Amino acid sequence: MKDIILDDSTQINVEKYFGSMYTNNINEQWKLIAPGRSPLLVKLNGEENYRKYNSITFKPNWGTFIEGDLFEE
């Protein structure tokens, strides 16, 4: 797996990622959005397994995880 690791050790699997990303300069956040019905795979710091998310929000420059919208199957 190919992961991006955030400052707080959150791992985002980007091996098959073809979604979108945008920044919000007002409140200084970045957001990754999963492509279609393919979820983002994210392992939060201290967790053993990846969870599926529709989108996640984190601090700029690959900073700390803020929140995520869990994927429902």
HTML snippet that shows the backbone in 3Dmol.js (N, CA, C, O; Angstrom):
<script src="https://3Dmol.org/build/3Dmol-min.js"></script>
<div id="view" style="width:600px;height:400px;position:relative"></div>
<script>
const pdb = `
ATOM      1  N   MET A   1       0.832  -1.191   0.000  1.00  0.00           N
ATOM      2  CA  MET A   1       0.000   0.000   0.000  1.00  0.00           C
ATOM      3  C   MET A   1       0.873   1.249   0.000  1.00  0.00           C
ATOM      4  O   MET A   1       1.942   1.281   0.609  1.00  0.00           O
ATOM      5  N   LYS A   2       0.398   2.264  -0.688  1.00  0.00           N
ATOM      6  CA  LYS A   2       1.102   3.536  -0.706  1.00  0.00           C
ATOM      7  C   LYS A   2       0.320   4.514   0.151  1.00  0.00           C
ATOM      8  O   LYS A   2      -0.833   4.826  -0.148  1.00  0.00           O
ATOM      9  N   ASP A   3       0.939   4.993   1.208  1.00  0.00           N
ATOM     10  CA  ASP A   3       0.261   5.874   2.151  1.00  0.00           C
ATOM     11  C   ASP A   3       0.909   7.245   2.216  1.00  0.00           C
ATOM     12  O   ASP A   3       2.120   7.404   2.063  1.00  0.00           O
ATOM     13  N   ILE A   4       0.046   8.234   2.452  1.00  0.00           N
ATOM     14  CA  ILE A   4       0.503   9.560   2.868  1.00  0.00           C
ATOM     15  C   ILE A   4       0.311   9.560   4.370  1.00  0.00           C
ATOM     16  O   ILE A   4      -0.733   9.129   4.858  1.00  0.00           O
ATOM     17  N   ILE A   5       1.288  10.030   5.103  1.00  0.00           N
ATOM     18  CA  ILE A   5       1.195  10.051   6.558  1.00  0.00           C
ATOM     19  C   ILE A   5       1.119  11.494   7.027  1.00  0.00           C
ATOM     20  O   ILE A   5       2.006  12.302   6.748  1.00  0.00           O
ATOM     21  N   LEU A   6       0.034  11.806   7.750  1.00  0.00           N
ATOM     22  CA  LEU A   6      -0.162  13.156   8.277  1.00  0.00           C
ATOM     23  C   LEU A   6       0.724  13.377   9.493  1.00  0.00           C
ATOM     24  O   LEU A   6       1.321  12.433  10.010  1.00  0.00           O
ATOM     25  N   ASP A   7       0.811  14.615   9.949  1.00  0.00           N
ATOM     26  CA  ASP A   7       1.655  14.974  11.100  1.00  0.00           C
ATOM     27  C   ASP A   7       1.321  14.178  12.359  1.00  0.00           C
ATOM     28  O   ASP A   7       2.198  13.937  13.188  1.00  0.00           O
ATOM     29  N   ASP A   8       0.050  13.766  12.509  1.00  0.00           N
ATOM     30  CA  ASP A   8      -0.344  13.022  13.708  1.00  0.00           C
ATOM     31  C   ASP A   8      -0.297  11.511  13.498  1.00  0.00           C
ATOM     32  O   ASP A   8      -0.884  10.760  14.277  1.00  0.00           O
ATOM     33  N   SER A   9       0.396  11.060  12.455  1.00  0.00           N
ATOM     34  CA  SER A   9       0.589   9.656  12.091  1.00  0.00           C
ATOM     35  C   SER A   9      -0.640   8.999  11.467  1.00  0.00           C
ATOM     36  O   SER A   9      -0.647   7.783  11.280  1.00  0.00           O
ATOM     37  N   THR A  10      -1.672   9.762  11.144  1.00  0.00           N
ATOM     38  CA  THR A  10      -2.804   9.226  10.385  1.00  0.00           C
ATOM     39  C   THR A  10      -2.297   8.807   9.009  1.00  0.00           C
ATOM     40  O   THR A  10      -1.551   9.547   8.368  1.00  0.00           O
ATOM     41  N   GLN A  11      -2.701   7.618   8.554  1.00  0.00           N
ATOM     42  CA  GLN A  11      -2.262   7.097   7.261  1.00  0.00           C
ATOM     43  C   GLN A  11      -3.427   7.147   6.275  1.00  0.00           C
ATOM     44  O   GLN A  11      -4.523   6.674   6.577  1.00  0.00           O
ATOM     45  N   ILE A  12      -3.188   7.723   5.094  1.00  0.00           N
ATOM     46  CA  ILE A  12      -4.188   7.796   4.036  1.00  0.00           C
ATOM     47  C   ILE A  12      -3.664   6.981   2.868  1.00  0.00           C
ATOM     48  O   ILE A  12      -2.627   7.308   2.291  1.00  0.00           O
ATOM     49  N   ASN A  13      -4.380   5.916   2.518  1.00  0.00           N
ATOM     50  CA  ASN A  13      -3.949   5.081   1.404  1.00  0.00           C
ATOM     51  C   ASN A  13      -4.310   5.767   0.100  1.00  0.00           C
ATOM     52  O   ASN A  13      -5.478   6.078  -0.136  1.00  0.00           O
ATOM     53  N   VAL A  14      -3.323   6.006  -0.745  1.00  0.00           N
ATOM     54  CA  VAL A  14      -3.542   6.708  -2.009  1.00  0.00           C
ATOM     55  C   VAL A  14      -3.185   5.842  -3.225  1.00  0.00           C
ATOM     56  O   VAL A  14      -2.993   6.357  -4.326  1.00  0.00           O
ATOM     57  N   GLU A  15      -3.100   4.539  -3.016  1.00  0.00           N
ATOM     58  CA  GLU A  15      -2.704   3.644  -4.099  1.00  0.00           C
ATOM     59  C   GLU A  15      -3.676   3.717  -5.279  1.00  0.00           C
ATOM     60  O   GLU A  15      -3.241   3.690  -6.430  1.00  0.00           O
ATOM     61  N   LYS A  16      -4.971   3.809  -5.017  1.00  0.00           N
ATOM     62  CA  LYS A  16      -5.973   3.843  -6.087  1.00  0.00           C
ATOM     63  C   LYS A  16      -6.785   5.132  -6.038  1.00  0.00           C
ATOM     64  O   LYS A  16      -7.945   5.145  -6.451  1.00  0.00           O
ATOM     65  N   TYR A  17      -6.205   6.198  -5.547  1.00  0.00           N
ATOM     66  CA  TYR A  17      -6.939   7.437  -5.344  1.00  0.00           C
ATOM     67  C   TYR A  17      -7.020   8.265  -6.623  1.00  0.00           C
ATOM     68  O   TYR A  17      -6.005   8.640  -7.209  1.00  0.00           O
ATOM     69  N   PHE A  18      -8.254   8.539  -7.037  1.00  0.00           N
ATOM     70  CA  PHE A  18      -8.480   9.404  -8.190  1.00  0.00           C
ATOM     71  C   PHE A  18      -9.606  10.381  -7.887  1.00  0.00           C
ATOM     72  O   PHE A  18     -10.366  10.742  -8.785  1.00  0.00           O
ATOM     73  N   GLY A  19      -9.724  10.809  -6.650  1.00  0.00           N
ATOM     74  CA  GLY A  19     -10.770  11.735  -6.237  1.00  0.00           C
ATOM     75  C   GLY A  19     -10.316  13.170  -6.419  1.00  0.00           C
ATOM     76  O   GLY A  19      -9.507  13.480  -7.294  1.00  0.00           O
ATOM     77  N   SER A  20     -10.850  14.036  -5.577  1.00  0.00           N
ATOM     78  CA  SER A  20     -10.473  15.440  -5.667  1.00  0.00           C
ATOM     79  C   SER A  20      -9.986  15.941  -4.319  1.00  0.00           C
ATOM     80  O   SER A  20     -10.248  15.342  -3.276  1.00  0.00           O
ATOM     81  N   MET A  21      -9.276  17.047  -4.369  1.00  0.00           N
ATOM     82  CA  MET A  21      -8.755  17.664  -3.159  1.00  0.00           C
ATOM     83  C   MET A  21      -8.911  19.157  -3.291  1.00  0.00           C
ATOM     84  O   MET A  21      -8.691  19.720  -4.364  1.00  0.00           O
ATOM     85  N   TYR A  22      -9.288  19.802  -2.206  1.00  0.00           N
ATOM     86  CA  TYR A  22      -9.354  21.254  -2.246  1.00  0.00           C
ATOM     87  C   TYR A  22      -8.937  21.832  -0.909  1.00  0.00           C
ATOM     88  O   TYR A  22      -8.935  21.141   0.109  1.00  0.00           O
ATOM     89  N   THR A  23      -8.591  23.084  -0.924  1.00  0.00           N
ATOM     90  CA  THR A  23      -8.198  23.780   0.297  1.00  0.00           C
ATOM     91  C   THR A  23      -9.207  24.884   0.586  1.00  0.00           C
ATOM     92  O   THR A  23      -9.811  25.457  -0.320  1.00  0.00           O
ATOM     93  N   ASN A  24      -9.369  25.161   1.861  1.00  0.00           N
ATOM     94  CA  ASN A  24     -10.248  26.223   2.301  1.00  0.00           C
ATOM     95  C   ASN A  24      -9.375  27.224   3.047  1.00  0.00           C
ATOM     96  O   ASN A  24      -9.033  27.004   4.209  1.00  0.00           O
ATOM     97  N   ASN A  25      -9.018  28.307   2.395  1.00  0.00           N
ATOM     98  CA  ASN A  25      -8.104  29.273   2.998  1.00  0.00           C
ATOM     99  C   ASN A  25      -8.718  30.039   4.158  1.00  0.00           C
ATOM    100  O   ASN A  25      -7.993  30.599   4.981  1.00  0.00           O
ATOM    101  N   ILE A  26     -10.043  30.071   4.237  1.00  0.00           N
ATOM    102  CA  ILE A  26     -10.701  30.812   5.318  1.00  0.00           C
ATOM    103  C   ILE A  26     -10.408  30.168   6.670  1.00  0.00           C
ATOM    104  O   ILE A  26      -9.977  30.849   7.600  1.00  0.00           O
ATOM    105  N   ASN A  27     -10.641  28.860   6.786  1.00  0.00           N
ATOM    106  CA  ASN A  27     -10.381  28.201   8.069  1.00  0.00           C
ATOM    107  C   ASN A  27      -9.174  27.258   7.988  1.00  0.00           C
ATOM    108  O   ASN A  27      -8.989  26.396   8.847  1.00  0.00           O
ATOM    109  N   GLU A  28      -8.373  27.432   6.962  1.00  0.00           N
ATOM    110  CA  GLU A  28      -7.111  26.718   6.812  1.00  0.00           C
ATOM    111  C   GLU A  28      -7.254  25.207   6.969  1.00  0.00           C
ATOM    112  O   GLU A  28      -6.656  24.600   7.858  1.00  0.00           O
ATOM    113  N   GLN A  29      -8.058  24.614   6.087  1.00  0.00           N
ATOM    114  CA  GLN A  29      -8.234  23.173   6.076  1.00  0.00           C
ATOM    115  C   GLN A  29      -8.055  22.634   4.667  1.00  0.00           C
ATOM    116  O   GLN A  29      -8.308  23.330   3.684  1.00  0.00           O
ATOM    117  N   TRP A  30      -7.618  21.394   4.582  1.00  0.00           N
ATOM    118  CA  TRP A  30      -7.573  20.678   3.313  1.00  0.00           C
ATOM    119  C   TRP A  30      -8.599  19.566   3.388  1.00  0.00           C
ATOM    120  O   TRP A  30      -8.877  19.045   4.468  1.00  0.00           O
ATOM    121  N   LYS A  31      -9.164  19.199   2.245  1.00  0.00           N
ATOM    122  CA  LYS A  31     -10.154  18.129   2.218  1.00  0.00           C
ATOM    123  C   LYS A  31      -9.895  17.216   1.030  1.00  0.00           C
ATOM    124  O   LYS A  31      -9.706  17.677  -0.096  1.00  0.00           O
ATOM    125  N   LEU A  32      -9.890  15.911   1.298  1.00  0.00           N
ATOM    126  CA  LEU A  32      -9.810  14.895   0.253  1.00  0.00           C
ATOM    127  C   LEU A  32     -11.198  14.281   0.116  1.00  0.00           C
ATOM    128  O   LEU A  32     -11.844  13.967   1.115  1.00  0.00           O
ATOM    129  N   ILE A  33     -11.652  14.112  -1.115  1.00  0.00           N
ATOM    130  CA  ILE A  33     -12.963  13.536  -1.381  1.00  0.00           C
ATOM    131  C   ILE A  33     -12.769  12.278  -2.216  1.00  0.00           C
ATOM    132  O   ILE A  33     -12.077  12.293  -3.234  1.00  0.00           O
ATOM    133  N   ALA A  34     -13.389  11.191  -1.773  1.00  0.00           N
ATOM    134  CA  ALA A  34     -13.267   9.914  -2.470  1.00  0.00           C
ATOM    135  C   ALA A  34     -13.928   9.979  -3.842  1.00  0.00           C
ATOM    136  O   ALA A  34     -14.894  10.714  -4.044  1.00  0.00           O
ATOM    137  N   PRO A  35     -13.398   9.206  -4.776  1.00  0.00           N
ATOM    138  CA  PRO A  35     -13.972   9.173  -6.117  1.00  0.00           C
ATOM    139  C   PRO A  35     -15.191   8.262  -6.193  1.00  0.00           C
ATOM    140  O   PRO A  35     -15.079   7.071  -5.899  1.00  0.00           O
ATOM    141  N   GLY A  36     -16.340   8.782  -6.574  1.00  0.00           N
ATOM    142  CA  GLY A  36     -17.536   7.971  -6.762  1.00  0.00           C
ATOM    143  C   GLY A  36     -17.880   7.113  -5.568  1.00  0.00           C
ATOM    144  O   GLY A  36     -18.019   7.617  -4.453  1.00  0.00           O
ATOM    145  N   ARG A  37     -18.017   5.824  -5.792  1.00  0.00           N
ATOM    146  CA  ARG A  37     -18.360   4.888  -4.708  1.00  0.00           C
ATOM    147  C   ARG A  37     -17.139   4.151  -4.170  1.00  0.00           C
ATOM    148  O   ARG A  37     -17.285   3.140  -3.483  1.00  0.00           O
ATOM    149  N   SER A  38     -15.953   4.635  -4.466  1.00  0.00           N
ATOM    150  CA  SER A  38     -14.725   4.040  -3.938  1.00  0.00           C
ATOM    151  C   SER A  38     -14.259   4.868  -2.752  1.00  0.00           C
ATOM    152  O   SER A  38     -13.895   6.033  -2.918  1.00  0.00           O
ATOM    153  N   PRO A  39     -14.264   4.283  -1.553  1.00  0.00           N
ATOM    154  CA  PRO A  39     -13.906   5.063  -0.368  1.00  0.00           C
ATOM    155  C   PRO A  39     -12.413   5.328  -0.233  1.00  0.00           C
ATOM    156  O   PRO A  39     -11.583   4.643  -0.833  1.00  0.00           O
ATOM    157  N   LEU A  40     -12.094   6.334   0.566  1.00  0.00           N
ATOM    158  CA  LEU A  40     -10.713   6.561   0.996  1.00  0.00           C
ATOM    159  C   LEU A  40     -10.438   5.582   2.131  1.00  0.00           C
ATOM    160  O   LEU A  40     -11.304   5.360   2.978  1.00  0.00           O
ATOM    161  N   LEU A  41      -9.266   5.005   2.160  1.00  0.00           N
ATOM    162  CA  LEU A  41      -8.869   4.125   3.258  1.00  0.00           C
ATOM    163  C   LEU A  41      -7.955   4.918   4.178  1.00  0.00           C
ATOM    164  O   LEU A  41      -6.904   5.408   3.765  1.00  0.00           O
ATOM    165  N   VAL A  42      -8.376   5.036   5.440  1.00  0.00           N
ATOM    166  CA  VAL A  42      -7.668   5.869   6.408  1.00  0.00           C
ATOM    167  C   VAL A  42      -7.472   5.096   7.705  1.00  0.00           C
ATOM    168  O   VAL A  42      -8.403   4.481   8.224  1.00  0.00           O
ATOM    169  N   LYS A  43      -6.245   5.137   8.221  1.00  0.00           N
ATOM    170  CA  LYS A  43      -5.956   4.531   9.525  1.00  0.00           C
ATOM    171  C   LYS A  43      -5.525   5.644  10.460  1.00  0.00           C
ATOM    172  O   LYS A  43      -4.454   6.229  10.296  1.00  0.00           O
ATOM    173  N   LEU A  44      -6.373   5.933  11.448  1.00  0.00           N
ATOM    174  CA  LEU A  44      -6.063   6.984  12.406  1.00  0.00           C
ATOM    175  C   LEU A  44      -4.962   6.528  13.351  1.00  0.00           C
ATOM    176  O   LEU A  44      -4.764   5.330  13.552  1.00  0.00           O
ATOM    177  N   ASN A  45      -4.253   7.477  13.924  1.00  0.00           N
ATOM    178  CA  ASN A  45      -3.179   7.192  14.858  1.00  0.00           C
ATOM    179  C   ASN A  45      -3.685   6.280  15.979  1.00  0.00           C
ATOM    180  O   ASN A  45      -4.696   6.573  16.617  1.00  0.00           O
ATOM    181  N   GLY A  46      -2.990   5.200  16.208  1.00  0.00           N
ATOM    182  CA  GLY A  46      -3.332   4.274  17.273  1.00  0.00           C
ATOM    183  C   GLY A  46      -4.297   3.170  16.858  1.00  0.00           C
ATOM    184  O   GLY A  46      -4.537   2.248  17.638  1.00  0.00           O
ATOM    185  N   GLU A  47      -4.853   3.237  15.663  1.00  0.00           N
ATOM    186  CA  GLU A  47      -5.778   2.202  15.210  1.00  0.00           C
ATOM    187  C   GLU A  47      -5.017   1.105  14.473  1.00  0.00           C
ATOM    188  O   GLU A  47      -3.954   1.350  13.902  1.00  0.00           O
ATOM    189  N   GLU A  48      -5.568  -0.095  14.491  1.00  0.00           N
ATOM    190  CA  GLU A  48      -4.934  -1.253  13.855  1.00  0.00           C
ATOM    191  C   GLU A  48      -5.336  -1.403  12.394  1.00  0.00           C
ATOM    192  O   GLU A  48      -4.543  -1.870  11.577  1.00  0.00           O
ATOM    193  N   ASN A  49      -6.568  -1.008  12.059  1.00  0.00           N
ATOM    194  CA  ASN A  49      -7.108  -1.242  10.718  1.00  0.00           C
ATOM    195  C   ASN A  49      -7.533   0.058  10.045  1.00  0.00           C
ATOM    196  O   ASN A  49      -7.790   1.072  10.693  1.00  0.00           O
ATOM    197  N   TYR A  50      -7.595  -0.016   8.726  1.00  0.00           N
ATOM    198  CA  TYR A  50      -8.087   1.116   7.947  1.00  0.00           C
ATOM    199  C   TYR A  50      -9.602   1.188   8.055  1.00  0.00           C
ATOM    200  O   TYR A  50     -10.275   0.162   8.154  1.00  0.00           O
ATOM    201  N   ARG A  51     -10.135   2.404   8.037  1.00  0.00           N
ATOM    202  CA  ARG A  51     -11.573   2.640   7.949  1.00  0.00           C
ATOM    203  C   ARG A  51     -11.847   3.278   6.598  1.00  0.00           C
ATOM    204  O   ARG A  51     -10.965   3.888   5.994  1.00  0.00           O
ATOM    205  N   LYS A  52     -13.079   3.129   6.134  1.00  0.00           N
ATOM    206  CA  LYS A  52     -13.477   3.701   4.855  1.00  0.00           C
ATOM    207  C   LYS A  52     -14.170   5.044   5.082  1.00  0.00           C
ATOM    208  O   LYS A  52     -15.048   5.164   5.937  1.00  0.00           O
ATOM    209  N   TYR A  53     -13.766   6.048   4.308  1.00  0.00           N
ATOM    210  CA  TYR A  53     -14.331   7.394   4.411  1.00  0.00           C
ATOM    211  C   TYR A  53     -14.748   7.906   3.041  1.00  0.00           C
ATOM    212  O   TYR A  53     -14.116   7.593   2.032  1.00  0.00           O
ATOM    213  N   ASN A  54     -15.826   8.699   3.012  1.00  0.00           N
ATOM    214  CA  ASN A  54     -16.216   9.424   1.797  1.00  0.00           C
ATOM    215  C   ASN A  54     -15.289  10.616   1.595  1.00  0.00           C
ATOM    216  O   ASN A  54     -14.913  10.949   0.470  1.00  0.00           O
ATOM    217  N   SER A  55     -14.928  11.251   2.706  1.00  0.00           N
ATOM    218  CA  SER A  55     -14.037  12.412   2.671  1.00  0.00           C
ATOM    219  C   SER A  55     -13.375  12.571   4.024  1.00  0.00           C
ATOM    220  O   SER A  55     -13.875  12.090   5.041  1.00  0.00           O
ATOM    221  N   ILE A  56     -12.242  13.253   4.019  1.00  0.00           N
ATOM    222  CA  ILE A  56     -11.573  13.588   5.274  1.00  0.00           C
ATOM    223  C   ILE A  56     -11.085  15.026   5.203  1.00  0.00           C
ATOM    224  O   ILE A  56     -10.780  15.543   4.128  1.00  0.00           O
ATOM    225  N   THR A  57     -11.017  15.661   6.363  1.00  0.00           N
ATOM    226  CA  THR A  57     -10.541  17.034   6.479  1.00  0.00           C
ATOM    227  C   THR A  57      -9.356  17.038   7.433  1.00  0.00           C
ATOM    228  O   THR A  57      -9.374  16.378   8.472  1.00  0.00           O
ATOM    229  N   PHE A  58      -8.323  17.795   7.064  1.00  0.00           N
ATOM    230  CA  PHE A  58      -7.131  17.856   7.903  1.00  0.00           C
ATOM    231  C   PHE A  58      -6.472  19.220   7.749  1.00  0.00           C
ATOM    232  O   PHE A  58      -6.801  19.990   6.847  1.00  0.00           O
ATOM    233  N   LYS A  59      -5.537  19.499   8.648  1.00  0.00           N
ATOM    234  CA  LYS A  59      -4.850  20.788   8.628  1.00  0.00           C
ATOM    235  C   LYS A  59      -3.933  20.882   7.407  1.00  0.00           C
ATOM    236  O   LYS A  59      -3.491  19.860   6.884  1.00  0.00           O
ATOM    237  N   PRO A  60      -3.648  22.106   6.954  1.00  0.00           N
ATOM    238  CA  PRO A  60      -2.824  22.304   5.754  1.00  0.00           C
ATOM    239  C   PRO A  60      -1.450  21.648   5.832  1.00  0.00           C
ATOM    240  O   PRO A  60      -0.930  21.349   6.906  1.00  0.00           O
ATOM    241  N   ASN A  61      -0.895  21.442   4.659  1.00  0.00           N
ATOM    242  CA  ASN A  61       0.460  20.887   4.529  1.00  0.00           C
ATOM    243  C   ASN A  61       0.583  19.507   5.170  1.00  0.00           C
ATOM    244  O   ASN A  61       1.582  19.188   5.816  1.00  0.00           O
ATOM    245  N   TRP A  62      -0.466  18.692   4.972  1.00  0.00           N
ATOM    246  CA  TRP A  62      -0.515  17.334   5.492  1.00  0.00           C
ATOM    247  C   TRP A  62      -0.420  17.322   7.013  1.00  0.00           C
ATOM    248  O   TRP A  62       0.244  16.472   7.607  1.00  0.00           O
ATOM    249  N   GLY A  63      -1.110  18.299   7.633  1.00  0.00           N
ATOM    250  CA  GLY A  63      -1.148  18.426   9.093  1.00  0.00           C
ATOM    251  C   GLY A  63      -2.022  17.373   9.735  1.00  0.00           C
ATOM    252  O   GLY A  63      -2.208  16.296   9.168  1.00  0.00           O
ATOM    253  N   THR A  64      -2.555  17.656  10.891  1.00  0.00           N
ATOM    254  CA  THR A  64      -3.301  16.669  11.670  1.00  0.00           C
ATOM    255  C   THR A  64      -4.734  16.477  11.164  1.00  0.00           C
ATOM    256  O   THR A  64      -5.355  17.396  10.629  1.00  0.00           O
ATOM    257  N   PHE A  65      -5.232  15.266  11.350  1.00  0.00           N
ATOM    258  CA  PHE A  65      -6.592  14.883  10.984  1.00  0.00           C
ATOM    259  C   PHE A  65      -7.576  15.715  11.803  1.00  0.00           C
ATOM    260  O   PHE A  65      -7.398  15.875  13.011  1.00  0.00           O
ATOM    261  N   ILE A  66      -8.624  16.248  11.145  1.00  0.00           N
ATOM    262  CA  ILE A  66      -9.653  17.019  11.832  1.00  0.00           C
ATOM    263  C   ILE A  66     -10.931  16.209  11.972  1.00  0.00           C
ATOM    264  O   ILE A  66     -11.443  16.019  13.075  1.00  0.00           O
ATOM    265  N   GLU A  67     -11.446  15.728  10.826  1.00  0.00           N
ATOM    266  CA  GLU A  67     -12.684  14.937  10.861  1.00  0.00           C
ATOM    267  C   GLU A  67     -12.828  14.174   9.559  1.00  0.00           C
ATOM    268  O   GLU A  67     -12.113  14.423   8.588  1.00  0.00           O
ATOM    269  N   GLY A  68     -13.770  13.236   9.558  1.00  0.00           N
ATOM    270  CA  GLY A  68     -14.037  12.466   8.350  1.00  0.00           C
ATOM    271  C   GLY A  68     -15.491  12.064   8.270  1.00  0.00           C
ATOM    272  O   GLY A  68     -16.181  11.946   9.283  1.00  0.00           O
ATOM    273  N   ASP A  69     -15.944  11.857   7.043  1.00  0.00           N
ATOM    274  CA  ASP A  69     -17.287  11.387   6.771  1.00  0.00           C
ATOM    275  C   ASP A  69     -17.190   9.902   6.442  1.00  0.00           C
ATOM    276  O   ASP A  69     -16.725   9.527   5.366  1.00  0.00           O
ATOM    277  N   LEU A  70     -17.641   9.044   7.392  1.00  0.00           N
ATOM    278  CA  LEU A  70     -17.493   7.605   7.205  1.00  0.00           C
ATOM    279  C   LEU A  70     -18.300   7.095   6.014  1.00  0.00           C
ATOM    280  O   LEU A  70     -19.408   7.567   5.755  1.00  0.00           O
ATOM    281  N   PHE A  71     -17.749   6.153   5.312  1.00  0.00           N
ATOM    282  CA  PHE A  71     -18.359   5.518   4.148  1.00  0.00           C
ATOM    283  C   PHE A  71     -19.357   4.480   4.633  1.00  0.00           C
ATOM    284  O   PHE A  71     -19.041   3.675   5.509  1.00  0.00           O
ATOM    285  N   GLU A  72     -20.548   4.494   4.075  1.00  0.00           N
ATOM    286  CA  GLU A  72     -21.563   3.497   4.424  1.00  0.00           C
ATOM    287  C   GLU A  72     -21.766   2.563   3.247  1.00  0.00           C
ATOM    288  O   GLU A  72     -22.018   3.000   2.124  1.00  0.00           O
ATOM    289  N   GLU A  73     -21.653   1.272   3.520  1.00  0.00           N
ATOM    290  CA  GLU A  73     -21.796   0.295   2.430  1.00  0.00           C
ATOM    291  C   GLU A  73     -23.227  -0.125   2.260  1.00  0.00           C
ATOM    292  O   GLU A  73     -23.532  -0.941   1.390  1.00  0.00           O
TER     293      GLU A  73
END
`;
const viewer = $3Dmol.createViewer("view");
viewer.addModel(pdb, "pdb");
viewer.setStyle({}, {cartoon: {color: "spectrum"}});
viewer.zoomTo();
viewer.render();
</script>
